[in-house]
């Protein structure tokens, strides 16, 4: 245990697609690689 409070998983990357949204993840990764 450290001094930091673990964040709820929904707060880690609200801008990223849900892990269950496979098509969303593919489109998201494609967009990120184009930047």
N, C-alpha and C positions, 0 to 999 in steps of 0.2 A: 504493500500500500504506500502510495506517495502522497504528496501535499495536494495533488490535483484531483478534483472530482471528475470521474469519468462522464463524458457527455452521453446523453441518450442517442441512440443510433440515428434517429430521425433528424437530429441537429447537426450531424457531421457534415453532410453535403446536401443541403436542401435543393441546390441547383442541379444536382445529378439525378438521372432517372432512377426509378426504383429498381432494385436488383431483380425483381420478378419480371420487369418489363424488358425482355430480351431485344425486341425490335428497337425500343427507345434507346437502349444502351448502344446498339450497333450504330444508330444514327448519331448519337451523342459522340461516340468515339471518332466517327468519321469527321464530324464537325471540328472536334478538338485537333485532329491531325491536320486539318486544312488551315488552321490558324498560323 
